[in-house]
Amino acid sequence: MYKLDQTKTPLFDALLEYYNNNTIPFHVPGHKKGDGMHTKFRDFVGTNVLSIDVTVFKQVDSLHKPTGPIKAAQELAADAYNADYTFFSIHGTSGAIQAMIMSVVGQGDKIIIPRNVHKSVTAGVILSGADPVYMQPEIHEEVGVALNVTPETVRNTLEIHRDAKAVLIVNPTYYGVSTDIKKIAEIVHEYNIPLIVDEAHGPHLQFNKKLPISGMDAGADICAQSTHKIVGSMTQSSMLQVRKGLVDVNRVKTVMSLLQTTSPSYILLASLDAARMQLATEGEALLDATIELSKYARDRINSIKGFYCFGEEVLQKEGVYGFDPTKITITSKGLGLSGYELERILAEKYFIQPEMSDLYNILCVFSFGDTKEKVDKLISALEEISAEECCKIPRKINIIGMPHIPERVLTPREAFNSKTVSIPLVDSLGQISAEFLMAYPPGIPILCPGEIVTKEIVDYVQELKNANLYVQGTEDPEVVNIKVVSDLQISNMI
Ligand SMILES: Cc1ncc(COP(=O)(O)O)c(C=O)c1O
């Protein structure tokens, strides 16, 4: 159980006290509780929120050197998340991930990461100057999405790269797929290095045993979580959970302070305080209801002709150990519709906005903000779409075997800082890429910055284009040209 009184919201309470005292603000922000703001915006957002939009002073504490209510709020969060320390991030999980990476690796240090990471991981690798070693995730062939990496892949990679300084895992993926992170934590710790976790899509895992295990409970050393994505805080507000031991907490503190603004939004910070209180006091029951609602939706959607919403059967696949049922991935290929087309129809005709779409799927994220009424609207829209589209020819998923991960001669940071030139892809053999090339499906890079363009890759891109599949990532949307490093040329490596 918790050690602290989780019903408390010290930071939000400090702001309420400031509000109740009617304090006269001779401090920034210049809108002065909304009085200096145009009424068009102020009347819409309301004055309550503007009156707690304050700056750093003793009563409300400082994010960079917390000694008062922010310190207390972060300690409560650490208690709720089974961490030794929590750091609030108002730069989203992107900022927290960059800080997490910069806390454990520096210039030239090896870090083991899945190949299909979010761009914030790449940003962290560039900022730190680290040397990434990529692990290939498994693939769900039927719905065309990347799954997760297996413990065996982690062990094999560590065996080859015994000098690695950290391993990063995603728990769970955007589509709700977790790996056996507990086993991975044990493996990584055998090498006496930290396991760091991108838990952008898992800030709720801690609070319900029916969900996959959270990174902190599994023994990870740092977890970055998008509180705002899945639970009740505001956009951009995230948390970084830290366990002492393999991680230097003072280093984390310094890097978080280095990367974050000196003018953090107290509205965002207070929303983290309130979201943690809600999760710790009511999270289990709220998540029980969300899981039930997700099961209801999944069953109904799977009974509609042409749609498929994968569920627990995904646990049979390689790279899958846990599944978060609140992530509703709806595959529309049975209707001959792409995920992009389905998203457009739902948004424009039914005013239902999914979280995202890819070539074959849309993803709907469920949370305890959803109701049966809203879910029924989604289901009846899908039923109507199915009836209208049922005559089209179903799409076939083509996942063309991926090329080998090419040799890398520069770190992403070196490639990023090099002079570059844009040249035709077909003429780029042997050159060092300064860009990503992603194959859809399954959304895994075939080329990363600093890697050598091979004939296998150029042929593969042509093969994807011939099969009407998507290749993305280059500045040139048609992927005819690619940016390569112009002040270095490697030969004999094709
Ligand atoms: C896997 C993953 N990690 C990190 C992030 C970044 O999170 P945020 O948007 O909170 O910066 C995202 C965002 O979508 C993500 O999908």
The ligand as a Gaussian input file, in Angstrom:
#p B3LYP/6-31G(d) Opt

LIG

0 1
 C        5.954000       5.435000     -28.193000
 C        5.959000       6.919000     -27.930000
 N        6.930000       7.434000     -27.161000
 C        6.988000       8.754000     -26.889000
 C        6.043000       9.621000     -27.366000
 C        6.150000      11.086000     -27.043000
 O        5.187000      11.451000     -26.090000
 P        4.681000      12.947000     -25.910000
 O        3.715000      13.215000     -27.032000
 O        4.070000      12.968000     -24.551000
 O        5.866000      13.848000     -26.010000
 C        5.004000       9.127000     -28.177000
 C        3.999000      10.030000     -28.737000
 O        3.104000       9.665000     -29.457000
 C        4.973000       7.744000     -28.467000
 O        4.006000       7.204000     -29.246000

